[in-house]
Amino acid sequence: MRETRLLKPRSRTSVPCAPGVIRVCARLLLCGLCLCPAAAAAQSALTIASADGANQLSIRGYVQIDARAFLDHDHDETPSAFYVRRARIFIDGSTQNWFRFRITPDFAGSRLTLYDAYFEARFSSAFVFRGGKFKVPVGLERLQVGSDLRFVERAFPTVLAPNRDIGIGLGGDLAGDRVSYAASFTNGVADGLSADVESDEGKDLAGRVMVRAWGRPHEARRGTLSVGAAGTWGRASGTLAQTGLPVVEQIGVGTVFRYRAGLTSDTTALADGRRARVMPQATYYRGPLGVMAEYIRTGQDVTRGAERTTGHLTAWQVAGSWVATGEKNSLQGIKPANPLVPGSGHWGALELAVRYHAFNADASVFPVYADPAGSVRAVRAWDVSANWYWNAFVKFMVNYEHSTYDGGAPDGDRPAAHLVLARMQFSL
C-alpha cells in the first residue's frame, strides 16, 4: 500500500536536538549552505531528531526540469518547450518510533498542490494503519516514486489506475517479507485522477497483494521475481459539473480519449453505477537487469440520456532496463558505484531502457458515449530511454517515444507521433 520511502526510509542525517535553539539552527544553516559531509550523504534526508532518536522530522525532495519536442510536422500546434515537471518536497515525521506522518507539497507550474497528507501507525511490519490522502494501492508504476522512473513519463496502465485519494488503509509484509499486502477504503476517483473532496456518495475499496516467487537465500542466484494483482470496486454517480468519467491524456500529445460532454444529460455521458478495476502485475530484477509488466482493465457503468452501457478501458505495458555500468537494478532506482568526478575517470552509471505500452477503448462506447472523431479506439507506443546517473543526486534522461493511433480524427486515424522527452533531475 505504500510508497516504501516512508515505511522503510532512506538513510538520514541526524541532528540531535540541543537544549539551545541556536545550536540547532546554526547546524542546519551550516549543513545547508556549506554542503558539509553530514548534509551531503548519499541518498539522505536532512533530519532533526530528539536525543533518544524517538522523535524525528526529516525533509527531502526533488526537482525535475523537462523538455519536449516533436520530430514531425503533424504536431506543430504543440510547441517545443522547457518546463518544470515536478518541484516536490517530502516532509516526514515520526514519534515514539512507530507513529509517522508525511506531507508532500508540489510547486511545479507556480501552483501549490498537496499530493500527500497522511499519518501511519506502524504496529508491526505486518500491520500498518494509514489515514489521510495517499496513493491508492493499485498501480505498480504509480507506487514508484517519481524520482525513480526509468522513462520521463509513466505508461498507459498508470493513466487508468487511480492516483491519490482520501480515506484509510492497511498494509504490511508477511512470511518473512515474501508477501506484501495493502487495502484501502477511500472516497473514490475516476481512472487516473486524484481528489481532495468527495463528489458523490460512492466509495471505493481497493486491494493489492504481491508475492516473491522464492525466498531471499535464492535471490542472489535466481534474481528477484515478484508477482501479484490489485483491484478496486465501488460506485460512482456523475453530474453535468462532474461527470465522474476519466479523460485519458498522453503527455506531450494531449487528450487521446474522453467521453462525450455537453450541456444536457442527453448530450453528456455520466458515470452511473458500478466502477471496478483489475490489475495483474510483476517485476523481475537480477543484477543490472530489470523488467516490469502490468495490465489494467477498468469498467464503469455509463449513461447518456436513456442509453446505458458499461464502458471498458484497458492498457498494458512491458518495460525492461539494463544498467550498462553493472550496478544493481531495482524498483527503487540506481545507485552509481562510481559517481561522476571530473578528472578521476569515473563517469557515474548508465542505464538503457525499452518499453512497449498500449491503450484500448471498448467498441461499445462508440459512437453514443464517445466521439470517434475526437477519441481514439487504441494507442500503441514504444519508447527507448538513456539515463545517466552522475551520482546519487543528479540524473539526466533522454526518451524517444513513437505512437500510432486507431481513430481519433474526423477523417480516420490520427497521425503518428514522434516525441523526444528529456529531463534534468536533482533529488535529495
C-alpha positions as CSV (number, residue, x, y, z in Angstrom):
1,M,0.0,0.0,0.0
2,R,2.9,2.3,0.4
3,E,5.5,4.3,-1.2
4,T,8.2,2.5,0.7
5,R,10.3,5.6,1.3
6,L,8.2,6.4,4.4
7,L,7.9,3.0,6.0
8,K,11.5,2.0,5.0
9,P,13.1,5.4,4.8
10,R,16.5,6.1,3.2
11,S,19.5,6.7,5.4
12,R,19.2,10.0,7.1
13,T,21.5,12.7,8.6
14,S,20.5,13.2,12.2
15,V,20.9,16.5,14.0
16,P,20.3,15.9,17.8
17,C,18.0,18.5,19.4
18,A,20.2,20.5,21.7
19,P,18.9,22.4,24.7
20,G,19.6,25.6,22.8
21,V,17.7,26.5,19.7
22,I,20.7,28.5,18.4
23,R,22.8,25.3,18.2
24,V,20.2,23.6,16.1
25,C,19.7,26.5,13.7
26,A,23.4,27.0,13.3
27,R,23.9,23.4,12.5
28,L,21.1,23.4,9.9
29,L,22.4,26.6,8.3
30,L,26.0,25.3,8.0
31,C,24.9,22.0,6.6
32,G,22.5,23.6,4.1
33,L,24.9,26.4,2.9
34,C,28.2,24.7,3.1
35,L,27.2,21.2,1.9
36,C,29.2,19.7,4.8
37,P,29.6,15.9,4.6
38,A,26.7,15.3,7.1
39,A,24.2,17.1,4.8
40,A,25.6,15.6,1.6
41,A,25.5,12.0,2.5
42,A,24.3,9.9,-0.5
43,Q,20.6,9.3,-0.7
44,S,20.0,11.1,2.6
45,A,17.4,13.4,4.1
46,L,18.1,16.3,6.4
47,T,16.7,15.1,9.8
48,I,16.2,16.7,13.1
49,A,16.0,14.2,15.9
50,S,15.5,14.1,19.7
51,A,18.4,13.0,21.8
52,D,17.0,9.4,22.1
53,G,16.1,9.2,18.5
54,A,12.4,8.5,19.2
55,N,11.1,11.7,17.6
56,Q,12.3,12.8,14.1
57,L,11.5,15.3,11.4
58,S,13.1,14.9,8.0
59,I,13.0,16.9,4.8
60,R,13.9,15.8,1.3
61,G,12.7,16.4,-2.2
62,Y,13.4,16.6,-5.9
63,V,13.2,18.9,-8.9
64,Q,12.7,17.8,-12.5
65,I,13.3,20.2,-15.4
66,D,11.9,18.7,-18.6
67,A,11.9,19.4,-22.3
68,R,9.9,18.0,-25.2
69,A,9.9,18.3,-29.0
70,F,8.1,16.6,-31.8
71,L,10.2,15.3,-34.7
72,D,7.4,15.7,-37.3
73,H,5.2,18.5,-38.7
74,D,1.9,16.8,-37.8
75,H,2.0,18.2,-34.3
76,D,3.2,21.8,-34.9
77,E,0.3,23.0,-32.8
78,T,2.2,21.7,-29.7
79,P,5.3,23.8,-29.3
80,S,8.6,22.5,-28.2
81,A,9.2,23.7,-24.6
82,F,11.2,23.6,-21.4
83,Y,9.1,23.3,-18.2
84,V,9.2,22.3,-14.6
85,R,7.6,18.9,-14.3
86,R,7.9,18.4,-10.6
87,A,9.2,20.5,-7.7
88,R,8.3,18.4,-4.8
89,I,9.2,18.3,-1.1
90,F,8.6,15.4,1.3
91,I,8.2,16.3,5.0
92,D,8.3,13.2,7.1
93,G,7.9,13.0,10.9
94,S,7.8,10.2,13.4
95,T,7.2,10.0,17.2
96,Q,7.8,7.1,19.6
97,N,9.3,5.2,16.6
98,W,6.0,3.9,15.3
99,F,3.7,6.9,14.6
100,R,4.6,8.6,11.4
101,F,3.3,11.3,9.0
102,R,4.0,12.7,5.6
103,I,3.2,16.0,3.9
104,T,4.1,16.3,0.2
105,P,3.5,19.7,-1.5
106,D,4.5,20.4,-5.1
107,F,5.3,23.8,-6.6
108,A,5.5,23.0,-10.4
109,G,3.8,25.4,-12.6
110,S,3.9,28.1,-9.9
111,R,0.9,26.4,-8.2
112,L,0.8,24.7,-4.8
113,T,-0.6,21.2,-5.0
114,L,-0.9,19.0,-1.9
115,Y,-0.2,15.4,-3.1
116,D,0.2,13.5,0.2
117,A,-1.1,14.3,3.7
118,Y,-1.4,11.2,5.8
119,F,-0.3,9.6,9.1
120,E,0.6,6.0,9.9
121,A,0.6,3.8,13.0
122,R,3.2,1.1,12.5
123,F,2.1,-1.6,15.0
124,S,4.4,-4.1,13.3
125,S,5.9,-4.8,9.9
126,A,2.8,-6.9,9.2
127,F,0.2,-4.3,10.3
128,V,0.4,-0.7,9.3
129,F,-2.6,1.6,9.5
130,R,-2.8,4.7,7.3
131,G,-5.2,7.6,7.2
132,G,-5.4,10.7,5.0
133,K,-4.6,11.5,1.4
134,F,-2.3,8.9,-0.2
135,K,-1.7,6.8,-3.3
136,V,-4.4,4.2,-3.8
137,P,-2.5,0.8,-3.6
138,V,-3.2,-0.4,-7.2
139,G,-0.8,0.6,-9.9
140,L,2.7,-0.8,-9.8
141,E,4.4,2.1,-11.6
142,R,2.1,4.6,-9.8
143,L,3.5,3.4,-6.5
144,Q,7.0,4.0,-7.7
145,V,8.5,7.3,-6.5
146,G,8.6,9.9,-9.4
147,S,12.3,10.4,-9.0
148,D,13.0,6.6,-9.6
149,L,11.2,6.4,-13.0
150,R,13.1,4.9,-15.9
151,F,11.1,6.9,-18.5
152,V,10.3,10.5,-18.5
153,E,6.5,9.8,-18.2
154,R,4.6,6.8,-16.8
155,A,2.9,4.3,-19.2
156,F,-0.8,3.9,-20.1
157,P,-1.7,1.5,-17.3
158,T,-0.8,4.2,-14.8
159,V,-3.1,6.7,-16.7
160,L,-6.0,4.3,-15.9
161,A,-5.0,3.4,-12.3
162,P,-6.4,5.7,-9.6
163,N,-3.8,8.2,-8.3
164,R,-4.3,9.7,-4.9
165,D,-7.5,9.7,-2.8
166,I,-8.6,10.3,0.8
167,G,-9.5,7.6,3.2
168,I,-8.0,4.8,5.4
169,G,-5.8,1.9,4.6
170,L,-4.0,-1.2,6.0
171,G,-0.8,-2.9,4.7
172,G,2.3,-4.8,5.7
173,D,4.7,-7.6,4.9
174,L,4.1,-11.3,5.8
175,A,6.0,-14.6,5.7
176,G,9.5,-13.0,6.1
177,D,8.7,-10.3,3.6
178,R,7.8,-12.8,0.9
179,V,4.2,-11.5,0.8
180,S,3.1,-7.8,0.9
181,Y,-0.5,-6.7,1.1
182,A,-2.4,-3.4,1.1
183,A,-6.0,-2.4,1.2
184,S,-7.8,1.0,1.3
185,F,-11.3,2.4,1.7
186,T,-11.5,5.8,0.1
187,N,-13.9,8.4,-1.4
188,G,-13.3,7.0,-4.9
189,V,-11.8,8.7,-8.0
190,A,-12.2,8.2,-11.8
191,D,-9.4,6.4,-13.7
192,G,-6.1,8.2,-13.4
193,L,-7.3,11.0,-11.2
194,S,-6.8,12.4,-7.7
195,A,-9.3,14.1,-5.5
196,D,-9.4,16.3,-2.4
197,V,-13.2,16.4,-2.0
198,E,-16.0,13.8,-2.3
199,S,-18.3,14.5,-5.3
200,D,-20.9,11.7,-4.6
201,E,-22.0,9.2,-2.0
202,G,-20.0,6.3,-3.6
203,K,-16.8,4.9,-2.1
204,D,-14.0,2.6,-3.4
205,L,-12.5,-0.5,-1.8
206,A,-9.0,-1.3,-3.2
207,G,-6.6,-4.2,-2.5
208,R,-3.2,-5.4,-3.7
209,V,-1.1,-8.5,-3.0
210,M,2.5,-9.1,-4.2
211,V,4.4,-12.4,-3.6
212,R,8.1,-13.1,-4.0
213,A,8.5,-16.3,-6.0
214,W,11.3,-17.6,-3.8
215,G,13.0,-16.7,-0.6
216,R,15.9,-14.3,-0.1
217,P,18.6,-17.0,0.1
218,H,17.9,-17.9,-3.5
219,E,17.6,-14.4,-4.9
220,A,21.4,-13.9,-5.4
221,R,21.4,-16.8,-7.9
222,R,17.9,-16.6,-9.4
223,G,17.1,-12.9,-9.1
224,T,14.0,-11.3,-7.5
225,L,10.7,-12.2,-9.1
226,S,7.5,-10.7,-7.6
227,V,4.0,-11.3,-9.0
228,G,0.7,-10.1,-7.8
229,A,-2.6,-8.4,-8.5
230,A,-4.6,-5.4,-7.5
231,G,-8.1,-4.2,-8.0
232,T,-10.9,-1.8,-6.9
233,W,-14.6,-1.9,-6.5
234,G,-17.0,0.9,-5.9
235,R,-19.8,3.0,-7.2
236,A,-19.9,6.5,-8.8
237,S,-22.6,8.9,-9.8
238,G,-21.7,11.8,-12.1
239,T,-23.3,15.2,-12.7
240,L,-23.1,17.7,-15.6
241,A,-20.5,19.6,-13.5
242,Q,-18.5,16.5,-12.6
243,T,-19.2,13.6,-14.8
244,G,-17.2,11.0,-12.8
245,L,-15.6,9.7,-16.0
246,P,-11.9,9.7,-17.0
247,V,-10.0,11.8,-19.5
248,V,-7.1,9.8,-20.9
249,E,-4.1,12.1,-21.5
250,Q,-0.8,11.3,-23.2
251,I,1.9,13.7,-22.0
252,G,3.1,15.9,-24.8
253,V,0.4,14.7,-27.2
254,G,-2.7,15.8,-25.1
255,T,-6.1,14.2,-24.8
256,V,-6.4,10.9,-26.6
257,F,-9.8,9.7,-25.2
258,R,-12.7,11.3,-23.4
259,Y,-16.4,10.6,-23.0
260,R,-18.9,13.0,-24.6
261,A,-19.6,16.2,-22.7
262,G,-22.3,18.7,-23.5
263,L,-24.8,21.0,-21.8
264,T,-27.6,18.5,-21.0
265,S,-27.8,14.9,-19.9
266,D,-28.9,13.9,-23.4
267,T,-25.5,15.1,-24.8
268,T,-23.3,14.2,-21.8
269,A,-22.1,10.8,-20.7
270,L,-22.2,10.3,-16.9
271,A,-20.9,7.8,-14.5
272,D,-23.9,6.0,-13.0
273,G,-23.3,2.8,-11.0
274,R,-20.6,0.2,-10.6
275,R,-16.9,1.0,-11.1
276,A,-14.3,-1.8,-11.0
277,R,-10.7,-2.4,-11.9
278,V,-8.4,-5.4,-12.1
279,M,-4.6,-5.1,-12.5
280,P,-2.2,-8.0,-12.5
281,Q,1.5,-7.0,-12.3
282,A,5.0,-8.4,-12.0
283,T,8.7,-7.4,-11.6
284,Y,11.9,-9.2,-12.1
285,Y,15.4,-8.0,-11.1
286,R,18.7,-9.7,-11.4
287,G,21.9,-7.8,-11.2
288,P,21.8,-5.0,-13.8
289,L,18.6,-6.3,-15.4
290,G,15.1,-5.1,-14.5
291,V,11.7,-6.0,-16.0
292,M,8.3,-4.6,-15.2
293,A,4.9,-5.7,-16.6
294,E,1.3,-4.7,-15.7
295,Y,-2.1,-4.8,-17.2
296,I,-5.3,-3.0,-16.2
297,R,-9.0,-3.3,-17.2
298,T,-11.5,-0.8,-15.9
299,G,-15.2,-0.9,-16.1
300,Q,-17.7,1.9,-15.4
301,D,-21.5,2.0,-15.8
302,V,-22.3,4.9,-18.0
303,T,-25.5,6.6,-19.1
304,R,-26.4,9.2,-21.7
305,G,-30.0,10.2,-21.7
306,A,-32.0,6.9,-21.9
307,E,-29.0,5.0,-23.1
308,R,-26.9,2.8,-20.7
309,T,-23.8,0.6,-21.0
310,T,-20.6,-0.5,-19.2
311,G,-17.6,1.3,-20.6
312,H,-14.4,-0.7,-20.5
313,L,-10.9,0.7,-21.0
314,T,-7.7,-1.4,-21.0
315,A,-4.0,-0.7,-21.0
316,W,-0.8,-2.7,-20.6
317,Q,3.0,-2.3,-20.6
318,V,6.2,-4.3,-20.7
319,A,9.3,-2.4,-19.8
320,G,12.9,-3.5,-19.4
321,S,16.1,-1.8,-18.4
322,W,19.8,-2.7,-18.3
323,V,22.5,-0.9,-16.2
324,A,25.4,-0.8,-18.7
325,T,27.9,0.1,-16.0
326,G,26.9,-3.0,-13.9
327,E,25.1,-1.5,-10.9
328,K,22.3,-3.4,-9.3
329,N,18.9,-2.7,-10.7
330,S,15.8,-2.3,-8.5
331,L,12.3,-0.7,-8.4
332,Q,13.8,1.9,-6.0
333,G,16.3,3.3,-8.6
334,I,20.0,3.0,-9.4
335,K,22.9,3.9,-7.0
336,P,26.1,4.6,-9.0
337,A,29.1,2.7,-7.8
338,N,31.5,5.3,-9.2
339,P,29.9,8.8,-9.0
340,L,31.0,11.3,-11.6
341,V,34.1,13.2,-10.5
342,P,35.8,15.3,-13.2
343,G,39.3,14.1,-14.0
344,S,39.0,10.9,-12.0
345,G,37.9,8.6,-14.8
346,H,34.6,7.9,-13.0
347,W,31.5,8.7,-15.0
348,G,28.6,7.6,-12.9
349,A,26.1,5.0,-14.1
350,L,24.4,4.5,-17.5
351,E,21.1,2.8,-17.9
352,L,19.3,1.8,-21.1
353,A,15.6,1.1,-21.1
354,V,12.9,0.0,-23.6
355,R,9.1,-0.1,-23.2
356,Y,6.0,-1.1,-25.2
357,H,2.7,0.1,-23.9
358,A,-0.9,0.3,-25.3
359,F,-4.3,1.7,-24.6
360,N,-7.7,0.5,-25.9
361,A,-11.3,1.7,-25.6
362,D,-14.1,-0.8,-25.9
363,A,-16.1,-0.6,-29.1
364,S,-19.3,-0.3,-27.0
365,V,-18.6,3.3,-26.1
366,F,-18.6,4.5,-29.7
367,P,-20.3,6.5,-31.0
368,V,-23.0,7.1,-28.4
369,Y,-20.8,7.7,-25.3
370,A,-17.5,8.9,-27.0
371,D,-17.0,10.7,-30.3
372,P,-14.8,8.6,-32.7
373,A,-13.8,11.8,-34.5
374,G,-12.1,13.1,-31.3
375,S,-11.3,10.0,-29.2
376,V,-9.1,7.1,-30.3
377,R,-10.0,3.5,-30.2
378,A,-6.4,2.5,-29.5
379,V,-2.9,3.8,-29.0
380,R,0.3,1.7,-29.4
381,A,3.6,3.2,-28.3
382,W,7.2,2.2,-27.9
383,D,9.9,4.0,-26.1
384,V,13.7,3.9,-25.7
385,S,15.4,5.8,-22.9
386,A,19.0,6.5,-21.9
387,N,19.5,7.5,-18.3
388,W,22.8,8.9,-17.0
389,Y,23.2,9.0,-13.2
390,W,26.0,11.4,-12.2
391,N,25.7,10.4,-8.6
392,A,23.0,9.6,-6.0
393,F,21.5,13.1,-6.5
394,V,21.7,14.0,-10.2
395,K,20.2,12.2,-13.2
396,F,19.8,13.1,-16.9
397,M,17.3,11.3,-19.1
398,V,16.6,11.3,-22.8
399,N,13.5,9.4,-24.0
400,Y,12.2,8.8,-27.6
401,E,8.5,7.7,-28.0
402,H,6.8,6.6,-31.2
403,S,3.0,6.4,-31.0
404,T,0.4,5.2,-33.5
405,Y,-3.4,5.7,-33.3
406,D,-6.6,4.0,-34.4
407,G,-9.2,6.6,-35.0
408,G,-9.4,9.9,-33.2
409,A,-9.6,12.1,-36.2
410,P,-12.6,13.3,-38.4
411,D,-11.0,11.7,-41.5
412,G,-9.9,8.4,-39.8
413,D,-6.7,7.8,-37.8
414,R,-4.7,10.5,-36.0
415,P,-1.1,10.9,-37.4
416,A,1.7,9.0,-35.7
417,A,3.6,11.0,-33.1
418,H,7.4,11.1,-32.8
419,L,8.2,12.7,-29.5
420,V,11.5,13.4,-27.7
421,L,11.4,14.0,-24.0
422,A,14.4,15.0,-21.8
423,R,14.8,15.5,-18.1
424,M,17.3,17.0,-15.7
425,Q,16.7,15.9,-12.1
426,F,18.2,16.7,-8.7
427,S,16.9,14.7,-5.8
428,L,17.9,14.6,-2.1
